[in-house]
Amino acid sequence: MLAVLILAEGLTAFCALGFEIAMARLVAPHAGMSTDTWTAIIAAFLLALALGNHIGGRVAAVSDMRQRLCVAAGAMLAAAFAIAVTPLAMPWWDAAILSPAPAAPWRIVMFSAVPCLPAGLALGIATPLLMNAALTLSRSHAVAGLVYGAGATGSVCGVLCVLWWWLDALGTRATLLGIAMVALALAAAIATTALTRPQTALA
């Protein structure tokens, strides 16, 4: 089970960084690709992750192992949904925010930043819950390095896979759908782990 949690941390990071890279390509046809759009995407996503980390940490502090994993699974399910619907919402978001004044800096920043928030928040909630579950299960703080390492490795794989492979081979919308499918499969795996293990194994 510990291996599942470490892998889950890595795949969560894969989804997070892959989504961030794909968002730049999704925003570009509407607002261009500039330092303004990149800064807005990165800042919004990091702020959403930070808030999600705070929420996930608070949940971890007042829940048992099974509850942590169920909440983490729910967060990944929410992330999958948010990632999948983001491309569908962009034309409406363009009409609402960008079209009235496409050159206005605040509109460009708003247009680029806001769509990153739901997925970033959900992915951020899952991360500390998985870390806390891994630490509790192993009963050794030495595993923290493995979990952080899995997260860093997943982040690198997400960037390289999306930037150098998926975007070129699949296109932007299909890439985001692929990331959503990874998040959905991860949600199912975490939920299955939580619900099929005996309660004593999750104590």
N, C-alpha and C positions, 0 to 999 in steps of 0.2 A: 504493500500500500504506500510506503514511503516513496518508492520509485514513481508511482502514479502522481503523487503530489509534486515531486520535483519536476517531472515532465509537464504537469499542468502549469506550473509557474513559467516554464520555458515557453510553452505554447501561448500563454496569456501575453507574454512579452512579444512573441511573434505577431500576434494579432494587433497589439498596440502600435508597434513601430510600422508594421505593414500598412495599417490603416492611415497612419500619419503621412507616410510617403504617398499613398494613393490619393489622399485628400488634396495634395498639391496639384496632382494631375486633374482631379475633378474640378477644382476651382479655376484652373488656368483658362479654359475656354470662355469663362464668364468675366473674370477679373484680371486675367493675365498671370504670369509667374514673375513675381518681383520680390524684393526684400520685404515689402509691406505684407504681401500675402503669406510668404513663408514665416515671417515673424508672428503674424496673427495666428496661423495654424499651430506653430510650436508653442507659443505662449498659452493659447486657449487649451490645448491638449494637456500641457503640463499642469496648468491650474486645475483642470478637471480631474486629472490623475491624483493630484495632491488632496483635493477635497474627498475623492473616493477613498484614498488611503486612510484619511482621518475617519471616515464613516466605517470602513471595514475594520479598522483597529478598535473602534468603540464597540462594534458588534462582537469582535473576537474576545473582548474583555469580559463580556457578560453572557457568553454562550458556551455550550459544550461542543465537543468535536463534531458530532453529527449536525448540529445546528449551524456551525461554521461552514461545513461543507455544503449544506443545503442552500445557505445564503450565497456562497460563492457560485454554486451552480445557477442560482437565479440571476446573479449579476452577469454571468457569462451569457445566459439566455437573453437578457436585456441588451447586452452588448451586441450579440448576433443580430437582433432585431434592428437596433439603431444603425449598425453598419449597413445592413441590407436595404433599409429604406432611405438612407441619405442620398443616393443618386436620384431617386424618384422625387425627392423634395427639392432638389436644386433649381429646377425651372421656376417653381413657385417662389422660392426664396429669392431668386434673381429678380422676378417681377416685383416682389414686395420691397426689397432693399436696394438692389443695385441699379435697376433700370431708371428710376427717377433722376439719378445724377451719377452716372458710371465713373466719373473721374474724382468724385469726392473721397478723400482719404478715409474718413470715418466710415463711409459706406463700404469701402473695400475691406477694411479691417473687420467690420461687423459681419459682412458676407462670408469672409473666410473663416472667422473664428467660431461663430455660433454653432455651425453644424458639427464641429469637433467635440462639443461639450457632452452630449448624451453618452456616446460610446466611451469617451475618456473617463467619465464618471463611473460607468459600470465596470470597466476594466480595472480602474483604481480600487474599487470596493473589493474585487476578488483577490487582489495580490496579497494584502496582509492576512486575509483569512487563510489562504493556502500556506503562507509562511508560518503562521501561528499553528496551524494543524500539523505541519511537518515537524516543527520544534516540539510540540506536545507528544507526537507519536514517537519520535526518536529519543525523547528525554535527554537530549544532548544538544548543547548550543553549537557544537561543531558542525551540525548539519546546515546551519545558517549560510555558511560559505558555499555549500553545494546548491542551495536554493538561489542565492544571489548569482552564482555562476550560471545556473540554468537560465535565469532571467536575462543575464547579459548575452549569453549565447543565442537565446531565442530572439532577442532584439536585433542582433547582427544578422541572423538568418532571415528575419522578417524584412529588414531593409534590403538585403541583397537579393532575396527571392522575388520580392515585389518589384524592385527597381530594375533588375537585370533580366527578369524572366517573365513574371506574370503580366506586367503591364504591356510588354511588347507582344506576348503570345496571346493574351486573352482580351486586352483592352481594359479600360478603367472600370466600367460597370461590372464586368465579369470578374475582375480581380477583387473588387469589394465584395461581391457575392461569394467568391471563394474564401475570403477572410471570414465572412459571416458564417460560412459552413464549418470552418475550423472551430470557431467559437461555439457554434451549436453542438458539434461533436464533443467538444471539451465539456460543455455544460452537462451533456448526457453522461459522460464518463464520470464526472465528479458526483453527480446525483446518484448514479448507480453504485459507486463506491460507498457513499454515505448510507444508502438505503439497504444494501445487501449485506454489509458487514454486521456481525453481531455487535450489539451495543457495548459489550465488554471490551471488544477490540477497539472501540472508539472512545473509551473512557479516558 
